[in-house]
Amino acid sequence: MERYDLRKYKEDQLFERMTEIMNKEAKEGEIIIFMFEVGDFSPVTKSMEVMKSEGHEIINSVKFNEVDWTLVVKRKAS
């Protein structure tokens, strides 16, 4: 299980980085925890859509504090 702090990424780079981590850095079946800023909630919905479209499993999605969100994703097996 790895945790990635993506709060420094703007929305346009966030989804690209999430996809890169899941497809290149995470091992098959590994659980990854992403932390990112939410603002208007749209990054939460979009990040879940991106992960599902890549075939990964959303395990959990939780508001961490007033501005941050955590998304827990399991990498797909090939």
mmCIF file of the N, C-alpha and C atoms, coordinates in Angstrom:
data_MODEL
# 
_entry.id   MODEL 
# 
loop_
_atom_site.group_PDB 
_atom_site.id 
_atom_site.type_symbol 
_atom_site.label_atom_id 
_atom_site.label_alt_id 
_atom_site.label_comp_id 
_atom_site.label_asym_id 
_atom_site.label_entity_id 
_atom_site.label_seq_id 
_atom_site.pdbx_PDB_ins_code 
_atom_site.Cartn_x 
_atom_site.Cartn_y 
_atom_site.Cartn_z 
_atom_site.occupancy 
_atom_site.B_iso_or_equiv 
_atom_site.pdbx_formal_charge 
_atom_site.auth_seq_id 
_atom_site.auth_comp_id 
_atom_site.auth_asym_id 
_atom_site.auth_atom_id 
_atom_site.pdbx_PDB_model_num 
ATOM 1   N N  . MET A 1 1  ? 0.852   -1.165 0.000   1.00 0.00 ? 1  MET A N  1 
ATOM 2   C CA . MET A 1 1  ? 0.000   0.000  0.000   1.00 0.00 ? 1  MET A CA 1 
ATOM 3   C C  . MET A 1 1  ? 0.902   1.234  0.000   1.00 0.00 ? 1  MET A C  1 
ATOM 4   N N  . GLU A 1 2  ? 0.615   2.144  -0.931  1.00 0.00 ? 2  GLU A N  1 
ATOM 5   C CA . GLU A 1 2  ? 1.383   3.381  -1.038  1.00 0.00 ? 2  GLU A CA 1 
ATOM 6   C C  . GLU A 1 2  ? 0.426   4.563  -0.954  1.00 0.00 ? 2  GLU A C  1 
ATOM 7   N N  . ARG A 1 3  ? 0.915   5.661  -0.405  1.00 0.00 ? 3  ARG A N  1 
ATOM 8   C CA . ARG A 1 3  ? 0.141   6.894  -0.347  1.00 0.00 ? 3  ARG A CA 1 
ATOM 9   C C  . ARG A 1 3  ? 0.848   7.941  -1.186  1.00 0.00 ? 3  ARG A C  1 
ATOM 10  N N  . TYR A 1 4  ? 0.097   8.617  -2.035  1.00 0.00 ? 4  TYR A N  1 
ATOM 11  C CA . TYR A 1 4  ? 0.643   9.656  -2.900  1.00 0.00 ? 4  TYR A CA 1 
ATOM 12  C C  . TYR A 1 4  ? -0.051  10.976 -2.600  1.00 0.00 ? 4  TYR A C  1 
ATOM 13  N N  . ASP A 1 5  ? 0.733   11.978 -2.264  1.00 0.00 ? 5  ASP A N  1 
ATOM 14  C CA . ASP A 1 5  ? 0.221   13.315 -1.998  1.00 0.00 ? 5  ASP A CA 1 
ATOM 15  C C  . ASP A 1 5  ? 0.239   14.092 -3.309  1.00 0.00 ? 5  ASP A C  1 
ATOM 16  N N  . LEU A 1 6  ? -0.928  14.291 -3.889  1.00 0.00 ? 6  LEU A N  1 
ATOM 17  C CA . LEU A 1 6  ? -1.045  14.970 -5.179  1.00 0.00 ? 6  LEU A CA 1 
ATOM 18  C C  . LEU A 1 6  ? -1.610  16.383 -5.022  1.00 0.00 ? 6  LEU A C  1 
ATOM 19  N N  . ARG A 1 7  ? -1.535  16.939 -3.823  1.00 0.00 ? 7  ARG A N  1 
ATOM 20  C CA . ARG A 1 7  ? -2.101  18.265 -3.571  1.00 0.00 ? 7  ARG A CA 1 
ATOM 21  C C  . ARG A 1 7  ? -1.398  19.360 -4.362  1.00 0.00 ? 7  ARG A C  1 
ATOM 22  N N  . LYS A 1 8  ? -0.177  19.137 -4.777  1.00 0.00 ? 8  LYS A N  1 
ATOM 23  C CA . LYS A 1 8  ? 0.547   20.171 -5.531  1.00 0.00 ? 8  LYS A CA 1 
ATOM 24  C C  . LYS A 1 8  ? 0.117   20.225 -7.003  1.00 0.00 ? 8  LYS A C  1 
ATOM 25  N N  . TYR A 1 9  ? -0.603  19.224 -7.467  1.00 0.00 ? 9  TYR A N  1 
ATOM 26  C CA . TYR A 1 9  ? -1.012  19.169 -8.871  1.00 0.00 ? 9  TYR A CA 1 
ATOM 27  C C  . TYR A 1 9  ? -2.319  19.922 -9.093  1.00 0.00 ? 9  TYR A C  1 
ATOM 28  N N  . LYS A 1 10 ? -2.355  20.693 -10.151 1.00 0.00 ? 10 LYS A N  1 
ATOM 29  C CA . LYS A 1 10 ? -3.588  21.359 -10.560 1.00 0.00 ? 10 LYS A CA 1 
ATOM 30  C C  . LYS A 1 10 ? -4.475  20.321 -11.224 1.00 0.00 ? 10 LYS A C  1 
ATOM 31  N N  . GLU A 1 11 ? -5.742  20.631 -11.345 1.00 0.00 ? 11 GLU A N  1 
ATOM 32  C CA . GLU A 1 11 ? -6.712  19.656 -11.851 1.00 0.00 ? 11 GLU A CA 1 
ATOM 33  C C  . GLU A 1 11 ? -6.320  19.073 -13.210 1.00 0.00 ? 11 GLU A C  1 
ATOM 34  N N  . ASP A 1 12 ? -5.774  19.890 -14.099 1.00 0.00 ? 12 ASP A N  1 
ATOM 35  C CA . ASP A 1 12 ? -5.424  19.388 -15.431 1.00 0.00 ? 12 ASP A CA 1 
ATOM 36  C C  . ASP A 1 12 ? -4.292  18.364 -15.402 1.00 0.00 ? 12 ASP A C  1 
ATOM 37  N N  . GLN A 1 13 ? -3.437  18.413 -14.394 1.00 0.00 ? 13 GLN A N  1 
ATOM 38  C CA . GLN A 1 13 ? -2.326  17.460 -14.263 1.00 0.00 ? 13 GLN A CA 1 
ATOM 39  C C  . GLN A 1 13 ? -2.645  16.308 -13.324 1.00 0.00 ? 13 GLN A C  1 
ATOM 40  N N  . LEU A 1 14 ? -3.633  16.503 -12.468 1.00 0.00 ? 14 LEU A N  1 
ATOM 41  C CA . LEU A 1 14 ? -3.969  15.523 -11.433 1.00 0.00 ? 14 LEU A CA 1 
ATOM 42  C C  . LEU A 1 14 ? -4.323  14.163 -12.012 1.00 0.00 ? 14 LEU A C  1 
ATOM 43  N N  . PHE A 1 15 ? -5.220  14.136 -12.977 1.00 0.00 ? 15 PHE A N  1 
ATOM 44  C CA . PHE A 1 15 ? -5.708  12.865 -13.517 1.00 0.00 ? 15 PHE A CA 1 
ATOM 45  C C  . PHE A 1 15 ? -4.628  12.150 -14.329 1.00 0.00 ? 15 PHE A C  1 
ATOM 46  N N  . GLU A 1 16 ? -3.811  12.927 -15.009 1.00 0.00 ? 16 GLU A N  1 
ATOM 47  C CA . GLU A 1 16 ? -2.683  12.351 -15.753 1.00 0.00 ? 16 GLU A CA 1 
ATOM 48  C C  . GLU A 1 16 ? -1.706  11.672 -14.799 1.00 0.00 ? 16 GLU A C  1 
ATOM 49  N N  . ARG A 1 17 ? -1.415  12.330 -13.679 1.00 0.00 ? 17 ARG A N  1 
ATOM 50  C CA . ARG A 1 17 ? -0.482  11.762 -12.696 1.00 0.00 ? 17 ARG A CA 1 
ATOM 51  C C  . ARG A 1 17 ? -1.077  10.523 -12.029 1.00 0.00 ? 17 ARG A C  1 
ATOM 52  N N  . MET A 1 18 ? -2.367  10.548 -11.708 1.00 0.00 ? 18 MET A N  1 
ATOM 53  C CA . MET A 1 18 ? -3.020  9.382  -11.100 1.00 0.00 ? 18 MET A CA 1 
ATOM 54  C C  . MET A 1 18 ? -2.916  8.172  -12.028 1.00 0.00 ? 18 MET A C  1 
ATOM 55  N N  . THR A 1 19 ? -3.212  8.398  -13.293 1.00 0.00 ? 19 THR A N  1 
ATOM 56  C CA . THR A 1 19 ? -3.150  7.322  -14.284 1.00 0.00 ? 19 THR A CA 1 
ATOM 57  C C  . THR A 1 19 ? -1.734  6.794  -14.423 1.00 0.00 ? 19 THR A C  1 
ATOM 58  N N  . GLU A 1 20 ? -0.765  7.691  -14.438 1.00 0.00 ? 20 GLU A N  1 
ATOM 59  C CA . GLU A 1 20 ? 0.638   7.291  -14.538 1.00 0.00 ? 20 GLU A CA 1 
ATOM 60  C C  . GLU A 1 20 ? 1.050   6.420  -13.347 1.00 0.00 ? 20 GLU A C  1 
ATOM 61  N N  . ILE A 1 21 ? 0.662   6.831  -12.159 1.00 0.00 ? 21 ILE A N  1 
ATOM 62  C CA . ILE A 1 21 ? 0.998   6.057  -10.953 1.00 0.00 ? 21 ILE A CA 1 
ATOM 63  C C  . ILE A 1 21 ? 0.382   4.662  -11.027 1.00 0.00 ? 21 ILE A C  1 
ATOM 64  N N  . MET A 1 22 ? -0.902  4.593  -11.350 1.00 0.00 ? 22 MET A N  1 
ATOM 65  C CA . MET A 1 22 ? -1.589  3.299  -11.370 1.00 0.00 ? 22 MET A CA 1 
ATOM 66  C C  . MET A 1 22 ? -1.036  2.370  -12.443 1.00 0.00 ? 22 MET A C  1 
ATOM 67  N N  . ASN A 1 23 ? -0.691  2.898  -13.594 1.00 0.00 ? 23 ASN A N  1 
ATOM 68  C CA . ASN A 1 23 ? -0.266  2.051  -14.707 1.00 0.00 ? 23 ASN A CA 1 
ATOM 69  C C  . ASN A 1 23 ? 1.232   1.769  -14.757 1.00 0.00 ? 23 ASN A C  1 
ATOM 70  N N  . LYS A 1 24 ? 2.042   2.601  -14.112 1.00 0.00 ? 24 LYS A N  1 
ATOM 71  C CA . LYS A 1 24 ? 3.494   2.429  -14.211 1.00 0.00 ? 24 LYS A CA 1 
ATOM 72  C C  . LYS A 1 24 ? 4.194   2.148  -12.885 1.00 0.00 ? 24 LYS A C  1 
ATOM 73  N N  . GLU A 1 25 ? 3.646   2.664  -11.783 1.00 0.00 ? 25 GLU A N  1 
ATOM 74  C CA . GLU A 1 25 ? 4.333   2.534  -10.502 1.00 0.00 ? 25 GLU A CA 1 
ATOM 75  C C  . GLU A 1 25 ? 3.703   1.491  -9.576  1.00 0.00 ? 25 GLU A C  1 
ATOM 76  N N  . ALA A 1 26 ? 2.393   1.368  -9.618  1.00 0.00 ? 26 ALA A N  1 
ATOM 77  C CA . ALA A 1 26 ? 1.700   0.420  -8.739  1.00 0.00 ? 26 ALA A CA 1 
ATOM 78  C C  . ALA A 1 26 ? 1.815   -0.998 -9.293  1.00 0.00 ? 26 ALA A C  1 
ATOM 79  N N  . LYS A 1 27 ? 1.915   -1.947 -8.387  1.00 0.00 ? 27 LYS A N  1 
ATOM 80  C CA . LYS A 1 27 ? 1.944   -3.356 -8.784  1.00 0.00 ? 27 LYS A CA 1 
ATOM 81  C C  . LYS A 1 27 ? 0.511   -3.852 -8.954  1.00 0.00 ? 27 LYS A C  1 
ATOM 82  N N  . GLU A 1 28 ? 0.337   -4.918 -9.704  1.00 0.00 ? 28 GLU A N  1 
ATOM 83  C CA . GLU A 1 28 ? -0.989  -5.513 -9.890  1.00 0.00 ? 28 GLU A CA 1 
ATOM 84  C C  . GLU A 1 28 ? -1.617  -5.831 -8.532  1.00 0.00 ? 28 GLU A C  1 
ATOM 85  N N  . GLY A 1 29 ? -2.864  -5.419 -8.341  1.00 0.00 ? 29 GLY A N  1 
ATOM 86  C CA . GLY A 1 29 ? -3.581  -5.704 -7.102  1.00 0.00 ? 29 GLY A CA 1 
ATOM 87  C C  . GLY A 1 29 ? -3.206  -4.813 -5.931  1.00 0.00 ? 29 GLY A C  1 
ATOM 88  N N  . GLU A 1 30 ? -2.251  -3.904 -6.110  1.00 0.00 ? 30 GLU A N  1 
ATOM 89  C CA . GLU A 1 30 ? -1.809  -3.035 -5.017  1.00 0.00 ? 30 GLU A CA 1 
ATOM 90  C C  . GLU A 1 30 ? -2.847  -1.958 -4.724  1.00 0.00 ? 30 GLU A C  1 
ATOM 91  N N  . ILE A 1 31 ? -2.968  -1.604 -3.455  1.00 0.00 ? 31 ILE A N  1 
ATOM 92  C CA . ILE A 1 31 ? -3.863  -0.543 -3.005  1.00 0.00 ? 31 ILE A CA 1 
ATOM 93  C C  . ILE A 1 31 ? -3.065  0.760  -2.977  1.00 0.00 ? 31 ILE A C  1 
ATOM 94  N N  . ILE A 1 32 ? -3.629  1.792  -3.610  1.00 0.00 ? 32 ILE A N  1 
ATOM 95  C CA . ILE A 1 32 ? -2.987  3.103  -3.659  1.00 0.00 ? 32 ILE A CA 1 
ATOM 96  C C  . ILE A 1 32 ? -3.926  4.122  -3.027  1.00 0.00 ? 32 ILE A C  1 
ATOM 97  N N  . ILE A 1 33 ? -3.374  4.992  -2.194  1.00 0.00 ? 33 ILE A N  1 
ATOM 98  C CA . ILE A 1 33 ? -4.141  6.066  -1.572  1.00 0.00 ? 33 ILE A CA 1 
ATOM 99  C C  . ILE A 1 33 ? -3.670  7.383  -2.178  1.00 0.00 ? 33 ILE A C  1 
ATOM 100 N N  . PHE A 1 34 ? -4.594  8.092  -2.790  1.00 0.00 ? 34 PHE A N  1 
ATOM 101 C CA . PHE A 1 34 ? -4.307  9.400  -3.359  1.00 0.00 ? 34 PHE A CA 1 
ATOM 102 C C  . PHE A 1 34 ? -4.888  10.474 -2.450  1.00 0.00 ? 34 PHE A C  1 
ATOM 103 N N  . MET A 1 35 ? -4.124  11.531 -2.219  1.00 0.00 ? 35 MET A N  1 
ATOM 104 C CA . MET A 1 35 ? -4.633  12.693 -1.504  1.00 0.00 ? 35 MET A CA 1 
ATOM 105 C C  . MET A 1 35 ? -4.526  13.885 -2.445  1.00 0.00 ? 35 MET A C  1 
ATOM 106 N N  . PHE A 1 36 ? -5.622  14.622 -2.588  1.00 0.00 ? 36 PHE A N  1 
ATOM 107 C CA . PHE A 1 36 ? -5.619  15.786 -3.465  1.00 0.00 ? 36 PHE A CA 1 
ATOM 108 C C  . PHE A 1 36 ? -6.611  16.831 -2.964  1.00 0.00 ? 36 PHE A C  1 
ATOM 109 N N  . GLU A 1 37 ? -6.459  18.069 -3.464  1.00 0.00 ? 37 GLU A N  1 
ATOM 110 C CA . GLU A 1 37 ? -7.361  19.155 -3.087  1.00 0.00 ? 37 GLU A CA 1 
ATOM 111 C C  . GLU A 1 37 ? -8.645  19.071 -3.892  1.00 0.00 ? 37 GLU A C  1 
ATOM 112 N N  . VAL A 1 38 ? -9.766  19.457 -3.265  1.00 0.00 ? 38 VAL A N  1 
ATOM 113 C CA . VAL A 1 38 ? -11.037 19.361 -3.971  1.00 0.00 ? 38 VAL A CA 1 
ATOM 114 C C  . VAL A 1 38 ? -11.657 20.670 -4.391  1.00 0.00 ? 38 VAL A C  1 
ATOM 115 N N  . GLY A 1 39 ? -11.686 21.694 -3.763  1.00 0.00 ? 39 GLY A N  1 
ATOM 116 C CA . GLY A 1 39 ? -12.348 22.902 -4.250  1.00 0.00 ? 39 GLY A CA 1 
ATOM 117 C C  . GLY A 1 39 ? -13.843 22.711 -4.449  1.00 0.00 ? 39 GLY A C  1 
ATOM 118 N N  . ASP A 1 40 ? -14.293 22.457 -5.690  1.00 0.00 ? 40 ASP A N  1 
ATOM 119 C CA . ASP A 1 40 ? -15.728 22.372 -5.996  1.00 0.00 ? 40 ASP A CA 1 
ATOM 120 C C  . ASP A 1 40 ? -16.254 20.944 -6.157  1.00 0.00 ? 40 ASP A C  1 
ATOM 121 N N  . PHE A 1 41 ? -15.571 19.959 -5.694  1.00 0.00 ? 41 PHE A N  1 
ATOM 122 C CA . PHE A 1 41 ? -15.964 18.550 -5.711  1.00 0.00 ? 41 PHE A CA 1 
ATOM 123 C C  . PHE A 1 41 ? -15.818 17.871 -7.073  1.00 0.00 ? 41 PHE A C  1 
ATOM 124 N N  . SER A 1 42 ? -15.707 18.631 -8.164  1.00 0.00 ? 42 SER A N  1 
ATOM 125 C CA . SER A 1 42 ? -15.593 18.000 -9.487  1.00 0.00 ? 42 SER A CA 1 
ATOM 126 C C  . SER A 1 42 ? -14.358 17.100 -9.627  1.00 0.00 ? 42 SER A C  1 
ATOM 127 N N  . PRO A 1 43 ? -13.211 17.413 -8.985  1.00 0.00 ? 43 PRO A N  1 
ATOM 128 C CA . PRO A 1 43 ? -12.075 16.494 -9.095  1.00 0.00 ? 43 PRO A CA 1 
ATOM 129 C C  . PRO A 1 43 ? -12.354 15.109 -8.507  1.00 0.00 ? 43 PRO A C  1 
ATOM 130 N N  . VAL A 1 44 ? -13.231 15.046 -7.518  1.00 0.00 ? 44 VAL A N  1 
ATOM 131 C CA . VAL A 1 44 ? -13.570 13.753 -6.901  1.00 0.00 ? 44 VAL A CA 1 
ATOM 132 C C  . VAL A 1 44 ? -14.296 12.885 -7.926  1.00 0.00 ? 44 VAL A C  1 
ATOM 133 N N  . THR A 1 45 ? -15.324 13.422 -8.510  1.00 0.00 ? 45 THR A N  1 
ATOM 134 C CA . THR A 1 45 ? -16.104 12.683 -9.500  1.00 0.00 ? 45 THR A CA 1 
ATOM 135 C C  . THR A 1 45 ? -15.244 12.295 -10.695 1.00 0.00 ? 45 THR A C  1 
ATOM 136 N N  . LYS A 1 46 ? -14.488 13.253 -11.197 1.00 0.00 ? 46 LYS A N  1 
ATOM 137 C CA . LYS A 1 46 ? -13.646 13.006 -12.378 1.00 0.00 ? 46 LYS A CA 1 
ATOM 138 C C  . LYS A 1 46 ? -12.572 11.956 -12.068 1.00 0.00 ? 46 LYS A C  1 
ATOM 139 N N  . SER A 1 47 ? -11.944 12.021 -10.895 1.00 0.00 ? 47 SER A N  1 
ATOM 140 C CA . SER A 1 47 ? -10.903 11.044 -10.557 1.00 0.00 ? 47 SER A CA 1 
ATOM 141 C C  . SER A 1 47 ? -11.471 9.635  -10.479 1.00 0.00 ? 47 SER A C  1 
ATOM 142 N N  . MET A 1 48 ? -12.681 9.490  -9.942  1.00 0.00 ? 48 MET A N  1 
ATOM 143 C CA . MET A 1 48 ? -13.316 8.171  -9.886  1.00 0.00 ? 48 MET A CA 1 
ATOM 144 C C  . MET A 1 48 ? -13.644 7.668  -11.290 1.00 0.00 ? 48 MET A C  1 
ATOM 145 N N  . GLU A 1 49 ? -14.128 8.549  -12.146 1.00 0.00 ? 49 GLU A N  1 
ATOM 146 C CA . GLU A 1 49 ? -14.428 8.170  -13.531 1.00 0.00 ? 49 GLU A CA 1 
ATOM 147 C C  . GLU A 1 49 ? -13.162 7.727  -14.265 1.00 0.00 ? 49 GLU A C  1 
ATOM 148 N N  . VAL A 1 50 ? -12.073 8.464  -14.070 1.00 0.00 ? 50 VAL A N  1 
ATOM 149 C CA . VAL A 1 50 ? -10.803 8.127  -14.726 1.00 0.00 ? 50 VAL A CA 1 
ATOM 150 C C  . VAL A 1 50 ? -10.300 6.765  -14.251 1.00 0.00 ? 50 VAL A C  1 
ATOM 151 N N  . MET A 1 51 ? -10.326 6.523  -12.954 1.00 0.00 ? 51 MET A N  1 
ATOM 152 C CA . MET A 1 51 ? -9.831  5.252  -12.421 1.00 0.00 ? 51 MET A CA 1 
ATOM 153 C C  . MET A 1 51 ? -10.700 4.089  -12.896 1.00 0.00 ? 51 MET A C  1 
ATOM 154 N N  . LYS A 1 52 ? -12.002 4.256  -12.897 1.00 0.00 ? 52 LYS A N  1 
ATOM 155 C CA . LYS A 1 52 ? -12.906 3.199  -13.372 1.00 0.00 ? 52 LYS A CA 1 
ATOM 156 C C  . LYS A 1 52 ? -12.704 2.930  -14.859 1.00 0.00 ? 52 LYS A C  1 
ATOM 157 N N  . SER A 1 53 ? -12.512 3.997  -15.645 1.00 0.00 ? 53 SER A N  1 
ATOM 158 C CA . SER A 1 53 ? -12.316 3.817  -17.087 1.00 0.00 ? 53 SER A CA 1 
ATOM 159 C C  . SER A 1 53 ? -11.018 3.079  -17.397 1.00 0.00 ? 53 SER A C  1 
ATOM 160 N N  . GLU A 1 54 ? -10.047 3.170  -16.492 1.00 0.00 ? 54 GLU A N  1 
ATOM 161 C CA . GLU A 1 54 ? -8.781  2.449  -16.640 1.00 0.00 ? 54 GLU A CA 1 
ATOM 162 C C  . GLU A 1 54 ? -8.897  1.003  -16.146 1.00 0.00 ? 54 GLU A C  1 
ATOM 163 N N  . GLY A 1 55 ? -10.029 0.662  -15.530 1.00 0.00 ? 55 GLY A N  1 
ATOM 164 C CA . GLY A 1 55 ? -10.260 -0.696 -15.061 1.00 0.00 ? 55 GLY A CA 1 
ATOM 165 C C  . GLY A 1 55 ? -9.880  -0.946 -13.615 1.00 0.00 ? 55 GLY A C  1 
ATOM 166 N N  . HIS A 1 56 ? -9.523  0.107  -12.883 1.00 0.00 ? 56 HIS A N  1 
ATOM 167 C CA . HIS A 1 56 ? -9.143  -0.037 -11.483 1.00 0.00 ? 56 HIS A CA 1 
ATOM 168 C C  . HIS A 1 56 ? -10.385 0.002  -10.594 1.00 0.00 ? 56 HIS A C  1 
ATOM 169 N N  . GLU A 1 57 ? -10.273 -0.538 -9.398  1.00 0.00 ? 57 GLU A N  1 
ATOM 170 C CA . GLU A 1 57 ? -11.400 -0.632 -8.471  1.00 0.00 ? 57 GLU A CA 1 
ATOM 171 C C  . GLU A 1 57 ? -11.320 0.463  -7.415  1.00 0.00 ? 57 GLU A C  1 
ATOM 172 N N  . ILE A 1 58 ? -12.391 1.232  -7.276  1.00 0.00 ? 58 ILE A N  1 
ATOM 173 C CA . ILE A 1 58 ? -12.470 2.252  -6.227  1.00 0.00 ? 58 ILE A CA 1 
ATOM 174 C C  . ILE A 1 58 ? -12.839 1.549  -4.923  1.00 0.00 ? 58 ILE A C  1 
ATOM 175 N N  . ILE A 1 59 ? -11.983 1.681  -3.930  1.00 0.00 ? 59 ILE A N  1 
ATOM 176 C CA . ILE A 1 59 ? -12.218 1.047  -2.631  1.00 0.00 ? 59 ILE A CA 1 
ATOM 177 C C  . ILE A 1 59 ? -12.931 2.015  -1.682  1.00 0.00 ? 59 ILE A C  1 
ATOM 178 N N  . ASN A 1 60 ? -12.478 3.282  -1.667  1.00 0.00 ? 60 ASN A N  1 
ATOM 179 C CA . ASN A 1 60 ? -13.045 4.259  -0.745  1.00 0.00 ? 60 ASN A CA 1 
ATOM 180 C C  . ASN A 1 60 ? -12.782 5.666  -1.266  1.00 0.00 ? 60 ASN A C  1 
ATOM 181 N N  . SER A 1 61 ? -13.614 6.594  -0.842  1.00 0.00 ? 61 SER A N  1 
ATOM 182 C CA . SER A 1 61 ? -13.482 7.999  -1.209  1.00 0.00 ? 61 SER A CA 1 
ATOM 183 C C  . SER A 1 61 ? -13.958 8.802  -0.009  1.00 0.00 ? 61 SER A C  1 
ATOM 184 N N  . VAL A 1 62 ? -13.045 9.557  0.623   1.00 0.00 ? 62 VAL A N  1 
ATOM 185 C CA . VAL A 1 62 ? -13.357 10.193 1.893   1.00 0.00 ? 62 VAL A CA 1 
ATOM 186 C C  . VAL A 1 62 ? -12.816 11.621 1.942   1.00 0.00 ? 62 VAL A C  1 
ATOM 187 N N  . LYS A 1 63 ? -13.618 12.518 2.496   1.00 0.00 ? 63 LYS A N  1 
ATOM 188 C CA . LYS A 1 63 ? -13.143 13.880 2.735   1.00 0.00 ? 63 LYS A CA 1 
ATOM 189 C C  . LYS A 1 63 ? -12.169 13.817 3.905   1.00 0.00 ? 63 LYS A C  1 
ATOM 190 N N  . PHE A 1 64 ? -10.952 14.300 3.690   1.00 0.00 ? 64 PHE A N  1 
ATOM 191 C CA . PHE A 1 64 ? -9.899  14.207 4.701   1.00 0.00 ? 64 PHE A CA 1 
ATOM 192 C C  . PHE A 1 64 ? -9.969  15.378 5.681   1.00 0.00 ? 64 PHE A C  1 
ATOM 193 N N  . ASN A 1 65 ? -10.180 16.572 5.150   1.00 0.00 ? 65 ASN A N  1 
ATOM 194 C CA . ASN A 1 65 ? -10.356 17.773 5.968   1.00 0.00 ? 65 ASN A CA 1 
ATOM 195 C C  . ASN A 1 65 ? -11.137 18.776 5.120   1.00 0.00 ? 65 ASN A C  1 
ATOM 196 N N  . GLU A 1 66 ? -11.073 20.049 5.433   1.00 0.00 ? 66 GLU A N  1 
ATOM 197 C CA . GLU A 1 66 ? -11.879 21.044 4.714   1.00 0.00 ? 66 GLU A CA 1 
ATOM 198 C C  . GLU A 1 66 ? -11.522 21.180 3.233   1.00 0.00 ? 66 GLU A C  1 
ATOM 199 N N  . VAL A 1 67 ? -10.292 20.912 2.851   1.00 0.00 ? 67 VAL A N  1 
ATOM 200 C CA . VAL A 1 67 ? -9.884  21.118 1.451   1.00 0.00 ? 67 VAL A CA 1 
ATOM 201 C C  . VAL A 1 67 ? -9.318  19.883 0.761   1.00 0.00 ? 67 VAL A C  1 
ATOM 202 N N  . ASP A 1 68 ? -9.019  18.843 1.498   1.00 0.00 ? 68 ASP A N  1 
ATOM 203 C CA . ASP A 1 68 ? -8.363  17.671 0.925   1.00 0.00 ? 68 ASP A CA 1 
ATOM 204 C C  . ASP A 1 68 ? -9.279  16.457 0.888   1.00 0.00 ? 68 ASP A C  1 
ATOM 205 N N  . TRP A 1 69 ? -9.006  15.587 -0.084  1.00 0.00 ? 69 TRP A N  1 
ATOM 206 C CA . TRP A 1 69 ? -9.795  14.382 -0.298  1.00 0.00 ? 69 TRP A CA 1 
ATOM 207 C C  . TRP A 1 69 ? -8.853  13.211 -0.440  1.00 0.00 ? 69 TRP A C  1 
ATOM 208 N N  . THR A 1 70 ? -9.268  12.035 0.041   1.00 0.00 ? 70 THR A N  1 
ATOM 209 C CA . THR A 1 70 ? -8.492  10.817 -0.213  1.00 0.00 ? 70 THR A CA 1 
ATOM 210 C C  . THR A 1 70 ? -9.326  9.870  -1.054  1.00 0.00 ? 70 THR A C  1 
ATOM 211 N N  . LEU A 1 71 ? -8.655  9.238  -1.986  1.00 0.00 ? 71 LEU A N  1 
ATOM 212 C CA . LEU A 1 71 ? -9.279  8.248  -2.865  1.00 0.00 ? 71 LEU A CA 1 
ATOM 213 C C  . LEU A 1 71 ? -8.430  6.994  -2.766  1.00 0.00 ? 71 LEU A C  1 
ATOM 214 N N  . VAL A 1 72 ? -9.056  5.892  -2.413  1.00 0.00 ? 72 VAL A N  1 
ATOM 215 C CA . VAL A 1 72 ? -8.351  4.618  -2.271  1.00 0.00 ? 72 VAL A CA 1 
ATOM 216 C C  . VAL A 1 72 ? -8.728  3.736  -3.466  1.00 0.00 ? 72 VAL A C  1 
ATOM 217 N N  . VAL A 1 73 ? -7.703  3.291  -4.197  1.00 0.00 ? 73 VAL A N  1 
ATOM 218 C CA . VAL A 1 73 ? -7.918  2.580  -5.449  1.00 0.00 ? 73 VAL A CA 1 
ATOM 219 C C  . VAL A 1 73 ? -7.071  1.297  -5.463  1.00 0.00 ? 73 VAL A C  1 
ATOM 220 N N  . LYS A 1 74 ? -7.655  0.230  -5.966  1.00 0.00 ? 74 LYS A N  1 
ATOM 221 C CA . LYS A 1 74 ? -6.924  -1.029 -6.135  1.00 0.00 ? 74 LYS A CA 1 
ATOM 222 C C  . LYS A 1 74 ? -6.592  -1.188 -7.611  1.00 0.00 ? 74 LYS A C  1 
ATOM 223 N N  . ARG A 1 75 ? -5.303  -1.400 -7.891  1.00 0.00 ? 75 ARG A N  1 
ATOM 224 C CA . ARG A 1 75 ? -4.878  -1.550 -9.281  1.00 0.00 ? 75 ARG A CA 1 
ATOM 225 C C  . ARG A 1 75 ? -5.408  -2.859 -9.860  1.00 0.00 ? 75 ARG A C  1 
ATOM 226 N N  . LYS A 1 76 ? -5.840  -2.777 -11.085 1.00 0.00 ? 76 LYS A N  1 
ATOM 227 C CA . LYS A 1 76 ? -6.370  -3.948 -11.769 1.00 0.00 ? 76 LYS A CA 1 
ATOM 228 C C  . LYS A 1 76 ? -5.269  -4.985 -11.979 1.00 0.00 ? 76 LYS A C  1 
ATOM 229 N N  . ALA A 1 77 ? -5.671  -6.214 -12.049 1.00 0.00 ? 77 ALA A N  1 
ATOM 230 C CA . ALA A 1 77 ? -4.751  -7.295 -12.418 1.00 0.00 ? 77 ALA A CA 1 
ATOM 231 C C  . ALA A 1 77 ? -4.796  -7.436 -13.930 1.00 0.00 ? 77 ALA A C  1 
ATOM 232 N N  . SER A 1 78 ? -3.691  -7.734 -14.515 1.00 0.00 ? 78 SER A N  1 
ATOM 233 C CA . SER A 1 78 ? -3.645  -7.872 -15.993 1.00 0.00 ? 78 SER A CA 1 
ATOM 234 C C  . SER A 1 78 ? -4.329  -9.106 -16.480 1.00 0.00 ? 78 SER A C  1 
# 
